[in-house]
Amino acid sequence: MRELKGVPRTRIYRLLRKGEVRVDGGRVGPTHRLKAGAVVRIPPIRTTAPVQGGSELPQGLAEALRQSVIHEDPRLLVVNKPAGLAVHGGSGLRFGLIEALRQLRGEEPFLELVHRLDRETSGCLLLARRRSTLRQLHQIIRDGGLEKRYLALLSGQLPRGPVPVEAALDRRGRRAGERMVQVSSEGKASRSVFRCLERYDGCCLAEVSIDTGRTHQIRVHAAHLGMPIVGDSKYGDPEVNKRFRKLGLGRLFLHASSLQFTDPQTGDRHVYSAELSPDLRQVLEQLQPK
């Protein structure tokens, strides 16, 4: 990660899986621990050029990111990621949230993403300001100790009580040449739990907790229930999306509302939350409760 700044984490793991990263001439996995004197070969790879100069970053985005900070301490930075902004550059993007924050905070000696959010999703995002903190939080994630909760507006009505969805997800699907995540027995185990918070005419606001963090997990699981997320152009209902565009919804209605974890060293409980953006609140205000 240190040597390939700007390269998506998924791309780096793919290099490892394919054996393109070698240690002392042999293939290794991501958990391999280096020893003094080991020779590491990293293959040639195109990286995202860092954003140079304040003029490169749009002023509107720079101000939005300054206002997005939810919490800051010597170890952590928690932001309310805007919808439409990728967490990192690459794949034709000049920069993402991490590159923009590094430019805005040029004095930061270390700043790394702890986890990811889809480009279309807004809400709570953790960044580590120390390498030791990054390692600790990654261990918490591997142990299942990071609790993530989302708010989603679903097309349809959930029954009362929790609605768990345990459907394996495969990222290798395609539709009309476009890569799609799909429910498949050949996919990776995935679990989401939906709970209705508010019913409206033809839709409901749901809180969603996830036990796994697969790509597009909530979006695909909602569609699997027959209640796709409103505003989802990839897995959603075009007619429903058209109706909500008339109400001013121009994005996916999915928001990472809170994050919680316990510090294993101190036992302190960390809870962070991000409010819905004004555009999503405005949509809800126009709906008729049932």
Secondary structure in CASP SS format (residue, H / E / C, confidence):
PFRMAT SS
TARGET T0000
AUTHOR 0000-0000-0000
METHOD secondary structure of the structure
MODEL  1
M C 1.00
R C 1.00
E C 1.00
L C 1.00
K C 1.00
G C 1.00
V C 1.00
P C 1.00
R H 1.00
T H 1.00
R H 1.00
I H 1.00
Y H 1.00
R H 1.00
L H 1.00
L H 1.00
R H 1.00
K C 1.00
G C 1.00
E C 1.00
V C 1.00
R E 1.00
V E 1.00
D C 1.00
G C 1.00
G E 1.00
R E 1.00
V C 1.00
G C 1.00
P C 1.00
T C 1.00
H C 1.00
R C 1.00
L C 1.00
K C 1.00
A C 1.00
G C 1.00
A C 1.00
V C 1.00
V E 1.00
R E 1.00
I C 1.00
P C 1.00
P C 1.00
I C 1.00
R C 1.00
T C 1.00
T C 1.00
A C 1.00
P C 1.00
V C 1.00
Q C 1.00
G C 1.00
G H 1.00
S H 1.00
E H 1.00
L C 1.00
P C 1.00
Q H 1.00
G H 1.00
L H 1.00
A H 1.00
E H 1.00
A H 1.00
L H 1.00
R H 1.00
Q H 1.00
S C 1.00
V E 1.00
I E 1.00
H E 1.00
E E 1.00
D C 1.00
P C 1.00
R C 1.00
L E 1.00
L E 1.00
V E 1.00
V E 1.00
N E 1.00
K E 1.00
P C 1.00
A C 1.00
G C 1.00
L C 1.00
A C 1.00
V C 1.00
H C 1.00
G C 1.00
G E 1.00
S C 1.00
G C 1.00
L E 1.00
R C 1.00
F C 1.00
G C 1.00
L H 1.00
I H 1.00
E H 1.00
A H 1.00
L H 1.00
R H 1.00
Q H 1.00
L H 1.00
R C 1.00
G C 1.00
E C 1.00
E C 1.00
P C 1.00
F C 1.00
L C 1.00
E E 1.00
L E 1.00
V C 1.00
H C 1.00
R C 1.00
L C 1.00
D C 1.00
R C 1.00
E C 1.00
T C 1.00
S E 1.00
G E 1.00
C E 1.00
L E 1.00
L E 1.00
L E 1.00
A E 1.00
R C 1.00
R C 1.00
R H 1.00
S H 1.00
T H 1.00
L H 1.00
R H 1.00
Q H 1.00
L H 1.00
H H 1.00
Q H 1.00
I H 1.00
I H 1.00
R H 1.00
D C 1.00
G C 1.00
G C 1.00
L C 1.00
E E 1.00
K E 1.00
R E 1.00
Y E 1.00
L E 1.00
A E 1.00
L E 1.00
L E 1.00
S E 1.00
G C 1.00
Q C 1.00
L C 1.00
P C 1.00
R C 1.00
G C 1.00
P C 1.00
V E 1.00
P E 1.00
V E 1.00
E E 1.00
A C 1.00
A C 1.00
L E 1.00
D E 1.00
R E 1.00
R E 1.00
G E 1.00
R E 1.00
R E 1.00
A C 1.00
G C 1.00
E E 1.00
R E 1.00
M E 1.00
V E 1.00
Q E 1.00
V E 1.00
S C 1.00
S C 1.00
E C 1.00
G C 1.00
K E 1.00
A C 1.00
S C 1.00
R E 1.00
S E 1.00
V E 1.00
F E 1.00
R E 1.00
C E 1.00
L E 1.00
E E 1.00
R E 1.00
Y E 1.00
D C 1.00
G C 1.00
C E 1.00
C E 1.00
L E 1.00
A E 1.00
E E 1.00
V E 1.00
S E 1.00
I E 1.00
D C 1.00
T C 1.00
G C 1.00
R C 1.00
T C 1.00
H C 1.00
Q H 1.00
I H 1.00
R H 1.00
V H 1.00
H H 1.00
A H 1.00
A H 1.00
H H 1.00
L C 1.00
G C 1.00
M C 1.00
P C 1.00
I E 1.00
V C 1.00
G C 1.00
D C 1.00
S C 1.00
K C 1.00
Y C 1.00
G C 1.00
D C 1.00
P H 1.00
E H 1.00
V H 1.00
N H 1.00
K H 1.00
R H 1.00
F H 1.00
R H 1.00
K C 1.00
L C 1.00
G C 1.00
L C 1.00
G C 1.00
R C 1.00
L C 1.00
F C 1.00
L E 1.00
H E 1.00
A E 1.00
S E 1.00
S E 1.00
L E 1.00
Q E 1.00
F E 1.00
T E 1.00
D C 1.00
P C 1.00
Q C 1.00
T C 1.00
G C 1.00
D C 1.00
R E 1.00
H E 1.00
V E 1.00
Y E 1.00
S E 1.00
A C 1.00
E C 1.00
L C 1.00
S C 1.00
P H 1.00
D H 1.00
L H 1.00
R H 1.00
Q H 1.00
V H 1.00
L H 1.00
E H 1.00
Q C 1.00
L C 1.00
Q C 1.00
P E 1.00
K C 1.00
END
